[in-house]
Amino acid sequence: MLQTKKRSKERLRFEGIFREATATMNFIDCLVLTFANIALCLSLPKLLSLMLAPKTNRTQSVEPASTAPVIESEAVTLIPLEG
């Protein structure tokens, strides 16, 4: 009888420690999953845009234009009124 009481007390103590440890573990797991989700949500759009962006041929050099093109404007000009 004395042995069974001692075992049951030890078992209850162990169960209490186990519950406490699993509660802490669940909280830590939630934090880790939350931070992993944040990192994934922030990085996934950038990674997708890098992978899906059209590839350019880097071996060809682009020559800059030597002169700027002259563009004639078709906008209506206002005549200043003299008064």
Residue, then its C-alpha position, 0 to 999 in steps of 0.5 A: m500500500l505504501q509503495t503504491k502511494k509513493r508511485s502514484k505521487e511520483r507519477l502525479r509529479f511526473e505528469g505535472i512536469f510533463r504537462e508543463a513541458t508540453a505546454t511550453m513546447n507548444f508555445i515555442d512551436c507556435l512561435v517558430l511556426t509564426f516566424a517561419n510563416i512570416a519569413l516565407c510570406l515576405s520572401l516568397p513574392k521576391l523569389l517568385s519574381l526573380m524566377l519568373a522574370p524574363k531573362t536578358n542576354r548579358t553578353q550583348s552590350v547596350e549602346p547609349a544614344s549619342t543624341a537625344p531625339v527631338i520630339e515635336s509637341e502637339a500641345v496647344t500653345l497659349i498666347p499671352l494677353e497684353g493689357 
